Amino acid sequence: MEESRAEREPGRWTVGMELGPGDGSVYGFTRTVVAGAALVLPLAAGCAAGGEGRTEARPTVSMPSTSPPPSVPLTPEVAERAFRTYVTDEDVARAAGDERLALTWTSDGQSQLTAAEFRKAAYDGDPVRRFVYGAPKLYVPKLKDDGYPQWFVASVDRSVAGESKSRRRALMAFVLRGPSDSWKLTLATLLQPKAKEPKVEIDDAGYATALGSDDQSVLIRPRDVGGIQATMAAEGPGSVAAKVMKSGATTTGFYQKAKRAKKDAKKHDLTLQVVYTATPFPYFGLRTEHGGGLIIYSLFRTSSLVAKDPSTPKPEIPEEAEHLLDGTVEGNEVDTTATLHFAAYDPPRAKKGKTQAKAHLVADDGAISKAATPPIKKP
């Protein structure tokens, strides 16, 4: 497996940790054990009768050494236990309204969304949502036993307890970053109402196949899927990215929504800027039947609403961000960041002379996870 920093370069997007078939080379853990050196300290006992001195040697002191826990190979059975443990632990934390405990079982973007959800529930005076899960399908890649991170994806029906007609299909990615760590939910996203879940290819032993970050058998390299979506959200249906990804609510729909919001802001003498960017979080690629890929990843959406004219009233705090702020706008600007989780189907490259299918989004979820009202910038 490879890991890289999230970068944005002209014409190039790199999103988070690259999880390919994996050789375990990056996530190896080195443990340094300091052994105490034997200490022999001569002590003067003073002058005894007859003028003879004596010395005493203290016993040898050594520091105890520890060994890292043994690696546990990732199998479908291990993934099943990890999923069931998470479901139980998550419900305990949500039932108790314990944000800190809930964050123990999450990481990366899912931690941001979990923290924001707890804060919104507290702000509204409501209990935190609790979930009911069905029987999961587990997509477990065959990885090297001593390689880290280990990961798997669960596809499962999830309902909100006490809410009828709330059942949705969730895709949930779990990560184990080292032998001393625990399994954590790093990303969850929800299948779109009219979307069909791509069928992940499973071998006779029950394992899925992980796609490398630069896999050339699919239309879009797994590492670039998020960047293609972000480009369409920024440029709309006329973007060159539309040649390889279908238009929809979470591609060109984002563009149209931002365009309308900017027009509305202008009516109030405000300037709105909306940008979709890469995240430093992991993403996951799984081979689907007939040679395609299921790519699960995240993006940030940053929005800045600014009153550039000092005589213009300050912008109002968006309703969906009120729980993240104290209700006042210090300067002339309101900034928000949304953490967004997606899944896309990446079709196989068509053979020469055949029609090339486009990639398309199949799942999305997310919310505003950060907000700020910075003071006016001094010239």
C-alpha positions as CSV (number, residue, x, y, z in Angstrom):
1,M,0.0,0.0,0.0
2,E,1.0,3.6,-0.6
3,E,0.3,6.7,1.3
4,S,0.6,10.3,-0.1
5,R,-0.2,13.7,1.1
6,A,-3.3,15.3,-0.4
7,E,-2.1,17.7,-3.1
8,R,-3.7,19.9,-5.6
9,E,-1.6,20.8,-8.6
10,P,-2.6,22.5,-11.8
11,G,-4.5,19.9,-13.8
12,R,-3.9,17.2,-11.2
13,W,-5.7,16.0,-8.1
14,T,-4.3,13.6,-5.6
15,V,-6.6,12.5,-2.9
16,G,-5.4,11.1,0.4
17,M,-4.0,7.7,1.1
18,E,-3.6,5.4,-1.8
19,L,-4.8,2.0,-1.0
20,G,-4.0,-0.4,-3.8
21,P,-3.3,-4.1,-3.6
22,G,-0.8,-3.3,-0.9
23,D,2.7,-4.5,0.0
24,G,2.5,-3.2,3.6
25,S,5.7,-1.2,3.1
26,V,4.4,2.2,4.3
27,Y,2.4,1.2,7.3
28,G,5.0,-0.8,9.0
29,F,5.5,0.2,12.5
30,T,8.9,0.4,14.1
31,R,9.1,0.0,17.9
32,T,12.2,1.1,19.7
33,V,12.7,-0.6,23.0
34,V,15.2,1.0,25.3
35,A,16.9,-1.4,27.5
36,G,18.3,0.0,30.7
37,A,22.1,-0.3,31.0
38,A,23.4,-2.1,34.1
39,L,24.4,0.4,36.7
40,V,27.1,-0.3,39.2
41,L,27.6,2.6,41.5
42,P,30.4,2.4,44.1
43,L,29.5,3.9,47.4
44,A,32.0,5.0,49.9
45,A,31.1,3.5,53.2
46,G,33.3,5.8,55.2
47,C,36.3,5.0,57.2
48,A,35.9,2.0,59.5
49,A,37.9,1.3,62.6
50,G,41.4,0.5,61.5
51,G,41.2,2.9,58.5
52,E,40.0,0.4,55.9
53,G,37.2,1.5,53.4
54,R,34.6,-0.7,51.8
55,T,32.5,-0.3,48.7
56,E,29.2,-1.9,47.8
57,A,27.7,-2.5,44.4
58,R,24.0,-2.0,43.8
59,P,22.2,-4.8,41.9
60,T,21.9,-4.5,38.1
61,V,18.8,-2.5,37.1
62,S,17.3,-3.2,33.6
63,M,14.2,-1.7,31.9
64,P,11.5,-4.3,31.0
65,S,11.0,-4.7,27.3
66,T,7.7,-5.0,25.4
67,S,6.8,-6.7,22.2
68,P,4.3,-5.5,19.7
69,P,1.1,-7.6,19.4
70,P,1.2,-10.2,16.7
71,S,-0.3,-9.3,13.4
72,V,-3.7,-10.9,12.7
73,P,-4.3,-11.8,9.1
74,L,-7.4,-10.0,7.6
75,T,-10.0,-12.6,6.7
76,P,-13.8,-12.4,6.1
77,E,-14.3,-13.7,9.7
78,V,-12.0,-11.0,11.2
79,A,-14.0,-8.4,9.2
80,E,-17.3,-9.8,10.4
81,R,-16.1,-9.5,14.1
82,A,-14.8,-6.0,13.5
83,F,-18.1,-4.9,12.0
84,R,-20.2,-6.3,14.8
85,T,-17.9,-4.8,17.4
86,Y,-18.3,-1.4,15.8
87,V,-22.1,-1.6,15.6
88,T,-22.3,-2.5,19.3
89,D,-19.8,0.1,20.4
90,E,-21.3,2.8,18.3
91,D,-24.8,2.2,19.7
92,V,-23.5,2.4,23.3
93,A,-21.9,5.7,22.6
94,R,-24.9,7.2,20.8
95,A,-27.4,5.9,23.4
96,A,-25.3,7.6,26.1
97,G,-24.8,10.8,24.1
98,D,-21.1,10.4,24.6
99,E,-19.3,12.2,21.8
100,R,-15.8,11.3,23.1
101,L,-16.7,7.6,23.2
102,A,-18.2,7.7,19.7
103,L,-15.1,9.3,18.3
104,T,-13.0,6.4,19.7
105,W,-14.5,4.2,17.0
106,T,-14.1,6.6,14.0
107,S,-11.3,8.3,12.1
108,D,-10.6,10.8,9.3
109,G,-13.7,12.3,7.7
110,Q,-16.1,10.1,9.7
111,S,-14.7,11.6,12.9
112,Q,-15.5,15.1,11.6
113,L,-19.0,14.2,10.7
114,T,-19.6,12.4,13.9
115,A,-18.4,15.4,16.0
116,A,-20.6,17.7,14.0
117,E,-23.7,15.5,14.4
118,F,-23.3,15.4,18.2
119,R,-22.9,19.2,18.3
120,K,-26.1,19.6,16.2
121,A,-28.1,17.3,18.4
122,A,-27.0,19.2,21.5
123,Y,-27.8,22.5,19.8
124,D,-31.3,21.4,18.8
125,G,-31.9,19.7,22.2
126,D,-32.4,16.3,20.4
127,P,-31.0,12.9,21.2
128,V,-28.3,11.7,18.8
129,R,-29.5,9.4,16.2
130,R,-29.2,5.6,16.8
131,F,-29.0,3.1,13.9
132,V,-30.3,-0.3,13.2
133,Y,-28.2,-2.5,10.9
134,G,-29.1,-5.4,8.7
135,A,-26.9,-8.3,7.7
136,P,-23.8,-6.9,5.9
137,K,-22.1,-7.9,2.7
138,L,-18.4,-7.7,3.4
139,Y,-15.8,-6.8,0.7
140,V,-12.5,-8.0,2.1
141,P,-9.4,-7.6,0.0
142,K,-6.7,-10.2,0.1
143,L,-3.8,-8.3,1.7
144,K,-0.4,-9.3,3.1
145,D,-0.7,-10.6,6.6
146,D,1.9,-8.2,8.1
147,G,1.0,-5.2,5.9
148,Y,-0.8,-2.1,7.1
149,P,-3.2,-0.5,6.8
150,Q,-5.7,-3.3,6.6
151,W,-9.2,-2.4,5.4
152,F,-12.5,-3.7,4.2
153,V,-15.8,-2.3,3.1
154,A,-19.3,-3.3,4.4
155,S,-22.4,-2.9,2.4
156,V,-25.4,-3.0,4.7
157,D,-29.0,-1.7,5.2
158,R,-29.1,1.0,7.9
159,S,-32.2,2.6,9.4
160,V,-32.6,5.4,12.0
161,A,-34.1,3.9,15.1
162,G,-37.7,5.1,15.6
163,E,-38.0,6.6,12.1
164,S,-40.1,4.7,9.6
165,K,-39.1,4.6,6.0
166,S,-35.5,5.6,6.9
167,R,-33.8,2.5,5.6
168,R,-30.9,3.2,3.3
169,R,-28.1,1.1,1.9
170,A,-24.8,2.2,3.4
171,L,-21.3,1.6,2.2
172,M,-18.9,1.7,5.2
173,A,-15.1,1.6,5.0
174,F,-13.1,0.4,8.0
175,V,-9.4,0.7,8.6
176,L,-6.8,-0.9,10.9
177,R,-3.6,1.2,10.8
178,G,-1.4,-1.1,12.9
179,P,-1.3,-4.1,15.1
180,S,-1.7,-2.0,18.3
181,D,-4.7,-0.1,16.8
182,S,-8.4,-0.9,16.8
183,W,-10.6,-1.1,13.7
184,K,-12.3,2.3,13.0
185,L,-14.9,3.5,10.6
186,T,-13.2,6.0,8.3
187,L,-15.9,6.7,5.8
188,A,-19.7,6.0,5.4
189,T,-21.8,7.0,2.5
190,L,-25.4,6.2,1.4
191,L,-26.6,4.6,-1.9
192,Q,-28.6,7.1,-3.9
193,P,-32.3,6.3,-4.1
194,K,-32.4,5.2,-7.8
195,A,-28.8,3.9,-8.0
196,K,-27.9,0.3,-8.4
197,E,-25.0,-0.9,-6.2
198,P,-22.1,-2.2,-8.3
199,K,-21.5,-5.9,-7.8
200,V,-18.1,-6.4,-6.3
201,E,-16.3,-9.5,-7.6
202,I,-15.7,-12.1,-4.9
203,D,-13.5,-15.2,-5.4
204,D,-14.2,-18.7,-4.2
205,A,-12.4,-18.0,-0.9
206,G,-14.6,-15.0,-0.1
207,Y,-12.1,-12.3,-0.9
208,A,-12.5,-9.1,-3.1
209,T,-9.8,-7.7,-5.3
210,A,-8.3,-4.3,-4.4
211,L,-7.6,-1.8,-7.2
212,G,-4.3,0.0,-7.4
213,S,-4.3,3.8,-7.3
214,D,-3.0,3.9,-10.9
215,D,-5.0,0.9,-12.3
216,Q,-5.2,1.3,-16.0
217,S,-8.0,-1.3,-16.6
218,V,-10.7,1.1,-15.6
219,L,-11.7,4.3,-17.4
220,I,-10.5,6.7,-14.6
221,R,-7.5,5.9,-12.4
222,P,-9.0,5.3,-8.9
223,R,-6.8,8.2,-7.5
224,D,-8.4,10.6,-10.0
225,V,-12.1,9.9,-9.6
226,G,-12.5,12.5,-6.9
227,G,-10.7,15.1,-9.0
228,I,-12.9,14.4,-12.0
229,Q,-16.0,14.9,-9.9
230,A,-14.6,18.1,-8.4
231,T,-13.8,19.5,-11.8
232,M,-17.4,18.9,-13.0
233,A,-18.7,20.6,-9.9
234,A,-16.6,23.6,-10.6
235,E,-17.0,23.8,-14.4
236,G,-20.4,22.3,-15.1
237,P,-21.6,20.3,-18.1
238,G,-19.2,22.0,-20.5
239,S,-16.2,20.6,-18.6
240,V,-13.8,18.2,-20.4
241,A,-14.3,16.0,-17.4
242,A,-17.9,15.4,-18.6
243,K,-16.4,13.2,-21.3
244,V,-15.6,10.5,-18.8
245,M,-18.2,11.0,-16.0
246,K,-22.0,11.4,-16.2
247,S,-23.9,14.5,-15.2
248,G,-26.0,14.2,-12.1
249,A,-27.0,15.8,-8.8
250,T,-23.6,15.4,-7.3
251,T,-21.5,16.5,-10.3
252,T,-23.1,19.1,-12.6
253,G,-25.9,19.5,-10.0
254,F,-23.3,20.9,-7.6
255,Y,-22.3,23.4,-10.2
256,Q,-25.9,24.5,-10.9
257,K,-26.6,24.8,-7.2
258,A,-23.5,27.0,-6.6
259,K,-24.4,29.1,-9.6
260,R,-27.8,29.9,-8.2
261,A,-26.4,30.6,-4.7
262,K,-23.9,33.0,-6.1
263,K,-26.6,34.8,-8.0
264,D,-28.7,35.1,-4.9
265,A,-25.8,36.3,-2.8
266,K,-25.1,39.0,-5.4
267,K,-28.6,40.4,-4.9
268,H,-27.7,41.0,-1.3
269,D,-24.3,42.6,-2.2
270,L,-22.4,39.6,-1.1
271,T,-19.8,37.5,-2.8
272,L,-19.9,33.7,-2.6
273,Q,-17.0,31.4,-3.4
274,V,-17.5,27.6,-3.5
275,V,-14.5,25.2,-4.1
276,Y,-14.2,21.4,-4.0
277,T,-10.9,20.1,-2.9
278,A,-9.0,16.9,-2.1
279,T,-8.8,15.5,1.4
280,P,-5.9,13.7,3.2
281,F,-8.2,10.8,4.0
282,P,-8.0,7.3,2.5
283,Y,-9.9,6.1,-0.5
284,F,-10.7,2.6,-1.6
285,G,-11.0,0.7,-4.9
286,L,-12.6,-2.7,-5.4
287,R,-12.9,-4.7,-8.6
288,T,-16.5,-5.2,-9.8
289,E,-17.9,-7.9,-12.0
290,H,-17.0,-7.5,-15.7
291,G,-13.9,-5.5,-15.0
292,G,-15.1,-2.2,-13.5
293,G,-14.4,-0.7,-10.2
294,L,-16.2,0.6,-7.1
295,I,-14.4,3.7,-5.8
296,I,-15.1,5.1,-2.4
297,Y,-13.6,8.5,-1.4
298,S,-14.2,11.9,0.1
299,L,-14.0,15.6,-0.9
300,F,-14.1,18.9,1.0
301,R,-16.4,21.7,-0.1
302,T,-15.3,25.1,1.2
303,S,-17.7,28.1,1.0
304,S,-16.9,31.7,1.7
305,L,-19.7,34.3,1.9
306,V,-18.2,37.8,2.1
307,A,-19.6,41.4,2.3
308,K,-16.8,43.3,0.7
309,D,-18.4,46.7,1.0
310,P,-18.2,48.0,4.6
311,S,-21.6,49.5,4.3
312,T,-23.2,46.2,3.4
313,P,-24.8,44.2,6.3
314,K,-22.8,41.3,7.5
315,P,-23.7,37.9,6.0
316,E,-26.0,35.7,8.0
317,I,-24.8,32.4,9.4
318,P,-26.3,29.6,7.3
319,E,-28.9,27.5,9.1
320,E,-27.0,24.3,8.6
321,A,-23.9,25.8,10.3
322,E,-25.5,27.5,13.3
323,H,-24.6,24.7,15.7
324,L,-20.9,25.2,14.9
325,L,-20.8,28.9,15.8
326,D,-21.8,31.1,18.7
327,G,-24.3,33.1,16.7
328,T,-22.2,36.2,16.0
329,V,-20.3,37.3,12.9
330,E,-17.1,39.0,14.0
331,G,-16.0,40.3,10.7
332,N,-17.6,40.5,7.3
333,E,-17.2,36.8,6.3
334,V,-18.7,33.4,7.0
335,D,-16.6,30.4,6.0
336,T,-17.8,26.8,6.1
337,T,-16.3,23.4,5.2
338,A,-18.3,20.4,4.4
339,T,-17.0,16.8,4.6
340,L,-18.5,14.8,1.7
341,H,-18.3,11.0,1.2
342,F,-19.0,9.4,-2.2
343,A,-18.9,6.2,-4.1
344,A,-18.7,5.9,-7.8
345,Y,-18.8,3.2,-10.4
346,D,-15.7,3.3,-12.7
347,P,-16.3,1.3,-15.8
348,P,-13.7,-0.9,-17.6
349,R,-11.9,0.6,-20.6
350,A,-13.8,-0.3,-23.7
351,K,-12.1,-2.4,-26.3
352,K,-11.1,-0.7,-29.6
353,G,-14.2,0.0,-31.7
354,K,-16.6,-0.4,-28.7
355,T,-18.6,2.4,-27.1
356,Q,-17.0,3.6,-23.9
357,A,-19.3,3.9,-20.9
358,K,-18.9,6.8,-18.5
359,A,-18.2,6.7,-14.7
360,H,-21.1,7.7,-12.5
361,L,-21.8,8.5,-8.9
362,V,-23.8,5.9,-6.9
363,A,-23.6,7.1,-3.3
364,D,-23.2,10.3,-1.4
365,D,-23.4,11.7,2.2
366,G,-21.9,14.5,4.2
367,A,-22.5,17.7,6.1
368,I,-20.9,20.9,7.2
369,S,-18.2,19.9,9.7
370,K,-16.5,23.2,10.3
371,A,-17.4,26.9,10.3
372,A,-15.7,30.2,11.2
373,T,-16.4,33.9,11.1
374,P,-12.9,35.4,10.9
375,P,-12.2,39.0,11.8
376,I,-11.8,41.6,9.1
377,K,-8.4,41.3,7.5
378,K,-6.2,44.4,8.1
379,P,-4.8,46.0,5.0
